[in-house]
Amino acid sequence: MAFQKAVISFAIVICIIYPGCLTQLLDGCDNRPKDIVFILDASSSIWPVDFHTQLKFLQNLTKTFNIGPSDSQTRVGIVTFSNSWKVEFNLNEKMNKPDLAKAIRRVRHLTGGTNTADAINFVADNMFLPENGARHNSTKIVVVITDGESYYKDKTAAASEKLRQKGVSVFAIGVGSQIDLKELESIASDPSDKYVLEVLSYRGLKKIESILRQRTCEVIMASTIATTTPATISSTPRTTIKPSTTPRATMKPSTTTTTESPTTKEPLTKRPEITKTTPAAEKLQADSEKITKNCGGKPADVFFLLDTSGSILPSDFKKQLDFVGTVVGMFDISPDKTRVGVSTFSHEYNPMFGLEQYHDKDSLLGAIQSVPYSGGGTDTGHALKQLREREFSRQFTRPSVAHIIIVLTDGLSRFPDQTRKQAAMIKKTGSYVFAVGIGNNIDQNELSNIASSPDSNNDKYAFQVTNFDGLRTLKNILAIKTCEIASFQRDERVCRTNKTSDIMFVFDSAYYGYKMSNLILDLIQQVSMYLATTGGKIKTGIHSNSCLKDSIRPLSANPIEEVQDYDTLPQLITDLRIKQFMSANGGRGTSTKMAVVFVDNTLSKTAELQVLRSKFRKINFIFVQTGNEVTDNKLQRIAGKAYYVVELQSDSHATVQHLNTLLCEGI
């Protein structure tokens, strides 16, 4: 195989020397069947303008391929990833160049973390199946593009090894200065100097278009020359970084001595298989009727975070699962009503299944009983952080229902300060947190720090039992309290108004920078999702610069997801006045026109002049003050009423609630 690759490389060098030969060789590539899947990093660390540059790179690259449905042509699929993966399209969906180019343009920026392992695992198991368009005689290629380190490097390496063992040639492209070269090498095929590419920025991708094209050609021609099958070719020994031969799970206390190879061990994020050991429906019936009556049919997103550290006996962990199953059995489970997710934690965070996975009670109860015991330490803070950023993020929760987290733990967390900090952050998102302490090793202060505490009444959200058998005494209490929250929270999260309003959010992202701009966008998204519950009475839009998550979106009754492209705050307000409320951009002549402008303490004279001109066009202003000093007298005078100035507090949830009230009621 090394000799064959050398022959192809030598042939391409000769072609570079003699014009015309390279065209013939590349034509030879185009007449060979190939199935190419791109795995694209779509995490929050990528600026939207850079994400679009990445898509432009794919458009230019795929233009050079012979795209089509025949057995001798090229097929392309794309999977994006952040916290989880998303199939943009399969190999058998975009079978001509115009459709492919259009589909690439429509790929959306997910935002979130960098779970590379899950994406590669999914591609290995699904994208090259015949029903998804893969062909048995094709050369199979995966191109991974990422700008940072993955969540789990060992899992990423193991997933990549599994992919290569299936006969897939894997290219790894690292973008930027945060790349771990060793991790790229663990993803890519051998040799790494051929299959690993690095650029300093997304603009630099353009420089490697021809290089990647050439190297994919080398793979295709080599697989054609070879007399062995692709699976044999890709299984040659690797000389680069390999995953550890000791799976992570074998480091934890275990009740079995069996170990598994990393290439066959499933990742910890694998969803549990459903077993037949579900609580009997008749045992839950009486309590279920009582709880359902209290709930009044109100929906909720409920997530259980379960301690599975080494201090818990496997038999007690089973009692914990039985308790969760009993509580869940009292809820009305469906996509439109209550949804439930479960994660476990020890010194590691282990997602079991998300809110979107199980939509009926039987399969959900079965999945709960299948949650595995692991053992280890107790890093509660890390678990809360991962839960907030991943499974319980706004990407997966519904905006108009109560968000409830139930934490069960039997001991002290490893880092109490971090636990307190992460619990505070998750509560600031508007989630309600119940904390259940089990046993005598519980720190009451820590339990109170984890739990929500309205009116300083921690007893409403924090509970303690002396042992796991005592959990039975909490089942009805916890279920009823969860239902109570769902009942009043749903009404609280729906904007009920008879007024029609067109609302534009305005801020200068170039001034605020990446971190603050994303905080502002996060706040706008929360408010817009609340206002989207009006059934179209309120439309919202964003007016900002181009250096973040997509930069302008016209007025729409749907939650805000995108933005556009402009300069400085005075120009933004000028443009707002002239055209953003026009009917061509979604404005309605009879609606109240409102602008929510983010300012750092006060306005410049130029910006103030543009605001005054805008008020002549009956545009009302609310100013959100982001500076540290409260100098809002001038802003109050410009706004017209003092309560039209809102201070952006460190507790963004309070600011969101304030804006929700002002914008829902209208000015």
C-alpha positions in Angstrom: 0.0 0.0 0.0 2.9 2.4 0.8 4.3 1.7 -2.6 1.0 2.4 -4.3 0.7 5.7 -2.6 4.2 6.6 -3.5 3.4 5.8 -7.2 0.4 8.1 -7.1 2.3 10.9 -5.4 5.1 10.6 -7.9 2.6 10.7 -10.8 1.1 13.9 -9.5 4.6 15.5 -9.1 5.3 14.5 -12.8 1.9 16.0 -13.8 2.8 19.3 -12.1 6.0 19.4 -14.2 4.2 18.6 -17.4 1.0 20.6 -17.9 -2.0 18.6 -19.2 -1.1 15.4 -17.3 -2.7 16.6 -14.1 -6.0 17.2 -15.8 -5.9 13.7 -17.1 -5.1 12.3 -13.7 -7.9 14.3 -12.0 -10.3 13.3 -14.8 -9.4 9.7 -13.8 -10.4 10.6 -10.2 -13.7 12.0 -11.4 -14.6 8.8 -13.2 -14.2 6.7 -10.1 -17.1 6.4 -7.6 -16.5 8.1 -4.3 -18.7 8.7 -1.3 -17.5 11.8 0.7 -18.9 12.9 4.0 -17.9 16.2 5.6 -18.1 16.5 9.4 -18.2 20.2 10.2 -17.6 21.8 13.6 -20.5 24.1 14.3 -19.7 25.0 18.0 -19.9 28.4 19.6 -16.2 29.0 19.4 -16.6 29.6 15.6 -17.8 33.1 14.7 -20.7 33.0 12.2 -18.7 34.8 9.6 -16.1 32.1 9.9 -18.7 29.4 9.7 -20.0 30.8 6.5 -16.4 30.9 5.2 -16.2 27.2 6.0 -19.4 26.6 3.9 -17.9 28.7 1.0 -14.9 26.4 1.1 -17.1 23.4 0.8 -19.0 25.0 -2.1 -15.8 25.7 -4.0 -14.3 22.3 -3.3 -17.4 20.3 -4.3 -17.8 22.3 -7.6 -14.7 20.4 -8.8 -16.3 17.0 -8.1 -18.3 15.1 -10.7 -21.5 15.1 -8.7 -24.3 12.8 -9.9 -26.4 9.6 -9.2 -24.5 7.2 -11.5 -22.2 4.5 -10.2 -19.1 6.3 -11.5 -19.9 9.7 -10.0 -19.3 11.4 -6.6 -21.9 11.7 -3.8 -21.6 14.1 -0.9 -23.1 14.1 2.6 -22.7 16.6 5.5 -23.0 16.2 9.3 -22.5 19.2 11.6 -21.8 18.9 15.3 -21.6 20.9 18.6 -23.0 19.3 21.7 -24.5 16.6 19.5 -24.6 15.8 15.7 -27.0 16.8 13.0 -27.4 15.2 9.6 -27.7 18.1 7.1 -28.1 15.6 4.2 -27.2 12.0 3.3 -25.2 10.8 0.3 -28.3 10.0 -1.7 -30.1 13.3 -1.3 -28.2 16.0 -3.3 -27.4 14.3 -6.6 -26.5 17.3 -8.8 -24.3 20.4 -8.4 -27.0 23.1 -8.1 -28.9 21.1 -5.4 -25.7 20.4 -3.5 -24.5 24.0 -3.6 -28.0 25.2 -2.4 -28.0 22.6 0.4 -24.5 23.7 1.6 -25.6 27.3 1.7 -28.5 26.3 3.9 -26.4 24.6 6.6 -26.9 26.4 9.9 -24.6 27.2 12.7 -25.6 25.1 15.7 -23.5 26.7 18.5 -22.6 24.8 21.7 -19.7 22.6 22.7 -17.3 20.3 20.8 -18.5 16.7 21.0 -16.4 15.4 18.1 -16.6 11.8 19.2 -20.4 11.6 19.0 -20.3 13.0 15.4 -17.6 10.6 14.2 -19.4 7.6 15.9 -22.6 8.5 14.2 -20.9 8.8 10.8 -19.2 5.5 11.2 -22.4 3.7 12.1 -24.9 5.4 9.7 -23.6 7.6 6.9 -22.1 4.8 4.8 -25.1 2.5 4.9 -26.6 1.5 1.5 -30.0 3.0 2.5 -28.3 6.3 3.0 -26.7 6.3 -0.4 -23.3 4.5 0.1 -22.1 2.2 -2.7 -20.2 -1.0 -2.1 -17.6 -0.2 -4.9 -17.0 3.4 -4.0 -14.0 5.0 -2.3 -15.2 6.2 1.1 -13.7 9.5 2.4 -14.5 11.6 5.5 -13.2 15.1 6.0 -13.4 16.4 9.6 -13.0 20.2 10.0 -12.7 21.6 13.6 -11.3 24.6 15.3 -10.8 23.2 18.8 -10.2 20.3 21.1 -13.0 17.8 21.6 -14.8 17.0 24.8 -13.4 13.5 25.1 -10.1 13.0 23.3 -9.9 9.2 24.0 -13.5 8.7 22.7 -12.7 10.8 19.7 -9.7 8.7 18.9 -11.6 5.4 19.5 -14.5 6.6 17.2 -12.0 7.6 14.5 -10.3 4.2 14.7 -13.7 2.5 14.3 -14.4 4.7 11.2 -11.0 3.8 9.6 -11.5 0.1 10.3 -14.6 0.3 8.2 -12.5 1.2 5.1 -12.9 4.9 5.3 -10.0 7.3 4.6 -10.2 10.2 7.1 -8.8 13.7 6.6 -8.5 16.0 9.6 -8.4 19.7 9.0 -7.5 21.9 12.0 -8.3 25.6 11.9 -6.8 28.3 14.2 -4.4 28.3 17.2 -6.4 26.1 19.6 -5.9 22.9 17.7 -4.3 19.8 19.3 -2.1 18.3 16.6 -2.0 15.0 18.4 -5.8 14.8 18.4 -5.9 15.6 14.7 -3.4 12.8 14.1 -5.6 10.4 16.2 -8.6 11.3 13.9 -6.8 11.1 10.5 -5.6 8.1 8.5 -1.9 7.4 8.0 0.4 8.9 7.2 -0.5 12.1 9.1 1.6 14.3 6.8 -0.9 13.5 4.1 -4.2 13.3 6.0 -3.7 16.1 8.5 -4.0 19.7 7.3 -3.7 22.9 9.4 -4.6 26.5 8.6 -4.4 29.6 10.9 -7.9 30.9 10.1 -11.0 29.9 8.2 -9.9 32.3 5.4 -6.9 30.1 5.1 -9.1 27.2 4.0 -9.1 28.6 0.5 -5.4 27.9 0.3 -5.8 24.2 0.8 -8.7 23.6 -1.7 -6.3 22.3 -4.4 -4.2 20.4 -1.9 -7.3 18.6 -0.5 -8.5 17.9 -4.0 -5.2 16.4 -4.9 -5.0 14.3 -1.9 -8.5 12.9 -2.2 -7.4 12.0 -5.8 -4.4 10.1 -4.4 -6.8 8.1 -2.2 -9.1 7.4 -5.1 -6.4 6.3 -7.5 -4.6 4.2 -4.9 -7.9 2.4 -4.1 -8.3 1.8 -7.8 -4.8 0.4 -8.3 -4.9 -1.8 -5.2 -6.0 -5.4 -5.5 -7.1 -5.5 -1.9 -10.5 -4.2 -0.7 -10.8 -0.8 0.9 -11.4 -2.4 4.3 -8.0 -4.2 4.0 -6.3 -1.1 2.8 -7.5 1.0 5.8 -6.6 -1.6 8.4 -2.8 -1.1 8.0 -1.0 -0.4 11.3 -1.0 3.2 12.5 2.1 4.9 13.6 0.4 8.0 15.0 -1.3 8.6 18.3 -3.7 5.8 19.4 -6.4 5.7 22.0 -5.5 4.2 25.3 -5.8 0.4 25.5 -7.5 0.8 28.9 -11.1 2.0 28.6 -12.1 4.8 30.9 -14.8 2.6 32.5 -12.2 0.1 33.8 -10.7 2.7 36.1 -13.9 2.9 38.1 -15.0 0.4 40.8 -16.8 -2.4 39.0 -18.6 -5.6 39.9 -17.1 -7.4 36.9 -13.6 -8.2 35.8 -14.5 -8.2 32.1 -12.7 -5.5 30.0 -13.2 -4.5 26.4 -11.1 -3.2 23.6 -11.5 0.5 22.8 -12.5 -0.3 19.2 -15.5 -2.3 20.5 -16.4 -0.4 23.6 -19.4 1.9 23.2 -18.9 5.5 24.4 -20.4 6.5 27.7 -22.8 8.8 25.9 -24.6 5.8 24.3 -28.3 5.8 25.0 -29.2 2.8 27.2 -31.0 -0.1 25.7 -34.6 -0.5 26.8 -35.2 -3.5 29.1 -38.4 -5.2 30.1 -38.0 -4.3 33.8 -40.5 -1.5 34.1 -42.5 -0.6 37.2 -46.0 -2.2 36.9 -48.5 0.3 35.6 -51.1 -0.8 38.1 -48.9 0.1 41.0 -48.6 3.7 39.7 -52.2 4.1 38.8 -53.7 5.5 42.0 -50.8 8.0 42.6 -50.7 8.9 38.9 -54.4 9.9 38.9 -53.8 12.1 42.0 -50.7 13.8 40.6 -52.3 14.3 37.1 -55.2 16.1 38.8 -52.8 18.4 40.6 -50.8 19.0 37.4 -53.9 20.0 35.5 -52.2 18.6 32.3 -49.5 21.2 32.3 -46.3 20.3 30.4 -42.7 20.5 31.7 -39.2 19.6 30.7 -37.8 17.6 33.7 -34.2 16.4 34.0 -32.9 14.0 36.6 -29.2 14.2 37.6 -28.3 11.1 39.5 -25.2 10.5 41.7 -23.5 7.2 40.7 -20.3 7.6 42.8 -18.5 4.8 44.5 -20.0 5.6 47.9 -23.3 4.3 46.6 -23.9 0.5 46.6 -25.2 -1.0 43.4 -28.3 -2.1 45.3 -28.9 1.4 46.5 -28.4 2.8 43.0 -31.1 0.5 41.9 -33.4 2.0 44.6 -32.5 5.4 43.2 -33.7 4.3 39.7 -36.9 2.8 41.1 -37.6 6.2 42.8 -37.1 8.1 39.6 -39.3 5.6 37.7 -42.1 6.0 40.3 -42.0 9.8 40.1 -41.9 9.8 36.3 -44.7 7.2 36.2 -47.0 9.9 37.6 -46.4 12.3 34.8 -48.3 12.5 31.4 -45.4 11.7 29.1 -45.6 12.8 25.5 -43.8 15.3 23.1 -46.4 17.9 23.8 -46.7 17.4 27.6 -44.0 16.3 30.0 -40.6 15.2 28.7 -37.9 13.6 30.8 -34.1 13.3 30.5 -31.5 11.5 32.7 -27.8 12.0 33.3 -25.5 10.4 35.9 -22.3 11.8 37.5 -19.4 10.7 39.6 -16.0 12.2 38.8 -17.3 12.2 35.2 -20.5 13.4 33.7 -22.4 10.7 31.8 -25.5 11.7 29.7 -27.9 8.8 29.4 -30.8 10.1 27.3 -32.1 13.6 26.5 -35.5 15.2 26.7 -36.2 14.5 23.0 -35.6 10.8 23.0 -38.5 9.0 24.7 -42.0 10.1 24.0 -44.1 7.4 25.7 -44.1 6.3 29.3 -43.3 2.6 28.8 -40.1 3.2 26.8 -39.1 6.0 29.2 -39.5 3.8 32.3 -37.5 1.0 30.5 -34.7 3.4 29.7 -34.6 4.6 33.3 -34.2 1.0 34.6 -31.4 0.5 32.1 -29.2 3.3 33.4 -25.8 1.8 34.4 -24.0 2.1 37.7 -20.4 3.4 37.3 -18.7 4.4 40.6 -16.0 7.0 41.2 -15.8 10.4 42.9 -18.4 13.1 43.3 -17.9 16.2 41.1 -21.4 17.7 41.3 -20.3 21.1 40.0 -18.9 19.7 36.8 -22.1 17.7 36.2 -24.3 20.8 36.7 -22.1 22.7 34.2 -22.3 20.0 31.6 -26.0 19.6 32.1 -26.6 23.4 31.6 -24.4 23.6 28.5 -25.5 20.4 26.8 -28.7 18.3 27.4 -30.6 21.1 29.3 -29.6 23.9 27.0 -32.1 26.0 25.1 -31.3 24.0 22.0 -33.3 21.1 23.6 -35.7 22.6 26.1 -39.0 24.2 25.1 -39.4 27.9 25.8 -43.0 28.0 26.9 -42.9 25.2 29.6 -41.3 24.9 33.0 -37.7 23.7 33.2 -37.1 21.5 36.2 -33.9 19.7 37.4 -33.9 17.1 40.1 -30.5 16.3 41.7 -30.0 13.2 43.8 -26.7 12.9 45.7 -25.4 11.0 48.8 -22.4 13.0 49.7 -20.2 16.0 49.6 -19.1 17.3 46.2 -15.4 17.4 45.4 -15.3 21.2 44.8 -18.0 22.9 46.9 -17.3 26.4 45.5 -17.6 25.2 41.9 -20.9 23.4 42.8 -22.3 26.6 44.3 -21.2 28.6 41.2 -22.6 26.2 38.7 -25.9 25.8 40.6 -26.3 29.6 40.6 -25.7 29.7 36.9 -28.2 27.0 36.0 -30.9 28.7 38.2 -30.2 32.0 36.4 -31.5 30.4 33.2 -34.9 30.3 34.8 -34.7 26.6 35.7 -36.1 25.3 39.0 -33.7 22.9 40.9 -34.8 20.3 43.5 -31.9 18.9 45.5 -32.4 15.5 47.3 -29.7 14.5 49.8 -29.5 10.9 50.8 -27.8 9.7 54.0 -25.8 11.3 56.8 -22.9 12.7 54.8 -24.8 15.5 53.3 -23.8 19.2 53.8 -27.0 21.0 54.4 -25.5 24.3 53.2 -24.4 22.7 49.9 -27.8 21.1 49.4 -29.4 24.6 49.9 -26.9 26.1 47.5 -27.9 23.6 44.8 -31.7 24.0 45.3 -33.9 26.8 44.2 -34.9 29.1 47.1 -37.8 31.4 46.4 -38.6 33.6 49.4 -35.6 32.0 51.2 -37.7 28.9 51.8 -35.2 26.2 50.9 -37.5 23.5 52.4 -39.6 23.8 49.3 -36.8 22.7 47.0 -34.3 20.9 49.2 -35.0 17.5 50.9 -33.0 15.0 52.9 -33.7 11.3 53.7 -31.6 9.1 56.0 -31.2 6.3 53.4 -32.2 5.2 49.9 -35.3 3.4 51.3 -36.4 6.7 52.5 -36.8 8.0 48.9 -40.2 6.3 48.8 -41.5 8.9 51.3 -40.7 11.7 48.8 -42.3 10.3 45.6 -45.7 12.1 46.0 -44.2 15.3 47.5 -41.7 15.7 44.6 -44.2 14.8 41.9 -46.8 17.3 43.3 -44.3 20.1 43.6 -43.0 19.5 40.1 -46.6 19.7 38.9 -47.2 22.9 40.8 -44.3 24.6 39.1 -45.4 23.3 35.7 -48.9 24.7 36.4 -47.9 28.3 37.2 -44.8 28.4 35.1 -46.6 27.7 31.8 -48.8 30.7 32.4 -45.8 32.9 33.4 -44.0 31.9 30.2 -46.8 32.9 27.8 -47.2 36.5 26.7 -50.9 37.2 26.6 -51.5 40.5 24.8 -54.1 41.9 22.3 -51.6 44.6 21.0 -49.6 44.2 17.8 -45.9 45.3 18.1 -42.9 45.2 15.9 -39.7 45.1 18.0 -36.2 45.5 16.8 -33.2 44.8 19.1 -30.2 47.0 18.3 -26.6 46.8 19.5 -23.1 47.5 18.2 -21.3 44.1 18.3 -18.0 45.7 17.0 -18.0 47.8 20.2 -19.0 45.1 22.6 -16.7 42.3 21.3 -17.3 38.6 21.2 -18.0 37.7 24.8 -20.4 40.5 25.6 -22.1 40.3 22.3 -22.9 36.7 22.8 -24.3 37.5 26.3 -26.5 40.1 24.7 -27.6 37.7 21.9 -28.4 35.1 24.6 -30.6 37.6 26.4 -32.3 38.6 23.2 -33.0 35.0 22.3 -34.7 34.4 25.7 -36.9 37.4 25.3 -37.8 36.7 21.7 -38.8 33.1 22.5 -41.2 34.4 25.2 -42.7 37.0 22.8 -43.0 34.3 20.1 -45.8 32.8 22.2 -48.2 35.6 21.1 -49.3 33.8 17.9 -47.8 36.5 15.6 -49.1 39.6 17.4 -45.5 40.5 18.3 -42.7 40.3 15.7 -39.0 40.6 16.7 -35.8 41.3 14.8 -32.1 42.1 15.4 -30.0 44.9 13.9 -26.3 44.5 14.5 -22.8 44.1 13.0 -21.5 41.1 11.0 -18.9 39.8 13.4 -21.1 37.4 15.3 -23.8 34.9 15.0 -25.3 35.9 11.6 -26.0 39.6 12.1 -29.6 40.8 11.0 -32.9 39.2 10.7 -36.1 40.9 9.4 -39.2 41.1 11.5 -40.8 37.7 12.2 -43.2 36.1 14.6 -40.8 33.2 15.2 -38.0 33.1 17.8 -34.9 35.0 16.7 -32.1 32.8 15.4 -30.2 35.0 12.9 -28.6 38.5 12.5 -26.8 40.6 9.6 -24.3 43.3 8.7 -23.8 47.0 9.6 -21.5 49.5 11.4 -21.5 51.6 14.6 -24.5 52.5 16.7 -25.5 55.8 15.1 -25.5 54.2 11.7 -27.5 51.2 13.0 -30.2 53.6 14.5 -30.3 55.6 11.2 -30.8 52.4 9.2 -33.4 51.3 11.7 -35.4 54.5 11.2 -35.2 54.5 7.4 -36.0 50.9 6.5 -36.2 48.3 9.3 -39.9 48.9 10.0 -40.9 49.0 6.3 -43.4 46.4 5.0 -40.7 45.0 2.8 -38.8 44.0 5.9 -41.9 42.6 7.8 -43.2 45.8 9.4 -46.9 46.4 9.9 -48.3 49.9 9.5 -50.8 49.5 12.4 -48.4 48.0 14.9 -46.5 49.7 17.7 -42.9 50.2 16.7 -40.3 49.6 19.4 -36.5 49.6 19.5 -34.6 47.9 22.3 -31.1 49.5 22.2 -28.1 48.2 24.2 -25.9 51.1 25.3 -22.8 51.4 27.5 -24.0 53.9 30.2 -25.1 56.6 27.7 -25.4 57.6 24.0 -23.0 59.6 21.9 -24.4 62.9 20.6 -24.6 61.5 17.1 -26.5 58.4 18.3 -28.8 60.6 20.4 -29.7 62.8 17.4 -30.6 59.7 15.4 -32.8 58.4 18.3 -34.7 61.8 18.4 -35.2 61.7 14.6 -36.6 58.1 15.0 -39.0 59.2 17.6 -40.6 61.6 15.1 -41.5 58.4 13.2 -43.3 57.1 16.3 -40.6 54.6 17.2 -40.5 54.0 20.9 -37.2 53.3 22.6 -36.2 51.0 25.5 -32.5 51.3 26.5 -30.7 48.4 28.1 -27.8 49.9 30.0 -24.7 47.6 30.0 -22.1 49.7 31.7 -20.9 49.4 35.3 -21.8 53.0 36.2 -25.5 54.0 36.5 -25.7 57.3 34.6 -29.2 56.9 33.2 -30.6 60.4 33.7 -29.9 61.3 30.1 -31.2 58.0 28.8 -34.4 58.5 30.8 -34.9 61.9 29.3 -34.3 60.6 25.8 -36.6 57.5 26.4 -39.3 59.7 27.8 -40.1 57.5 30.8 -37.8 56.3 33.5 -39.0 52.7 33.4 -37.9 52.5 29.7 -34.3 52.2 30.9 -33.4 48.7 31.9 -30.0 47.9 33.6 -28.3 44.7 32.3 -27.8 43.0 35.7 -25.3 40.2 36.4 -28.4 38.1 37.0 -29.6 38.1 33.3 -32.8 36.3 34.3 -34.0 39.4 36.1 -33.3 41.5 33.1 -35.1 39.1 30.8 -38.2 39.1 33.1 -38.2 43.0 33.1 -38.0 43.1 29.3 -40.6 40.4 29.0 -43.0 42.5 31.0 -42.3 45.8 29.2 -42.5 44.3 25.7 -45.4 42.0 26.2 -47.6 44.8 27.7 -46.4 47.3 25.1 -45.8 51.0 25.4 
